[in-house]
Amino acid sequence: MTQPLPRHGPRQLLVRVEATTVDSGDARIRSQRLPRGFGLLGRLAFGWRRPRRPVLGSVLAGTVAAVDAGVAVWRPGDAIV
């Protein structure tokens, strides 16, 4: 079963992500390596059985897939970092 493609909102653009970073904090959250005493709190905050956010990282590189009419700077096909 395939997921539907995401849609951009007003004055937003849709980016096809080609690369992202994963730092040590992302790796610790994914593996649940938390300081002693924070296990339960960490699972409640970040996800009980797996991370709530399946894609971790905050820096990305990709191409613009779609833009709203209110976006004047970017066009589909532009490379972004």
C-alpha positions in Angstrom: 0.0 0.0 0.0 1.5 3.3 -1.0 1.0 6.5 1.0 -0.6 9.5 -0.7 1.8 12.3 -1.7 1.9 15.2 0.7 0.4 18.5 -0.4 1.9 22.0 0.2 -0.2 24.6 1.9 -0.6 28.3 1.2 2.7 30.1 0.7 4.6 26.8 1.2 6.7 24.6 -1.0 7.1 20.8 -1.2 10.7 19.5 -1.1 11.8 16.0 -2.3 14.4 15.2 0.3 17.5 13.5 -1.2 19.8 13.7 1.9 19.6 14.5 5.5 21.8 14.4 8.6 21.6 12.3 11.7 23.5 13.5 14.7 24.3 11.8 18.0 21.1 13.2 19.6 19.0 11.6 16.9 20.8 8.3 17.3 20.3 8.3 21.0 16.6 9.0 20.7 16.2 6.2 18.1 18.0 3.7 20.3 16.5 4.9 23.6 19.9 5.4 25.1 18.9 7.9 27.7 20.4 8.9 31.1 19.5 6.7 34.1 16.0 7.5 35.3 14.8 9.1 32.0 13.7 5.9 30.3 9.9 6.2 31.0 9.9 9.9 30.4 11.9 9.5 27.2 9.5 6.8 25.9 6.5 9.0 26.7 8.0 12.1 25.0 9.6 10.4 21.9 7.4 7.4 21.3 6.6 4.2 23.3 7.7 1.5 20.8 9.4 3.6 18.1 10.1 7.3 17.4 7.0 9.4 16.9 8.8 11.1 14.0 10.0 8.3 11.7 12.4 10.7 9.9 14.9 12.3 12.2 17.3 15.1 11.5 16.9 18.8 10.9 19.2 19.6 7.9 18.3 18.5 4.4 19.2 18.7 0.8 16.8 18.1 -2.1 14.8 19.6 -4.9 11.7 21.6 -4.9 8.8 19.4 -6.1 5.9 21.9 -6.0 5.3 25.5 -4.9 2.2 27.5 -4.0 1.3 30.5 -6.1 2.3 32.8 -3.2 5.9 31.6 -3.4 8.0 33.9 -5.6 11.6 32.8 -4.9 11.6 29.1 -5.6 10.5 27.1 -8.6 10.0 23.3 -9.1 13.3 21.7 -9.9 15.4 24.1 -7.9 18.1 22.5 -5.7 18.0 23.5 -2.1 20.1 22.9 1.0 
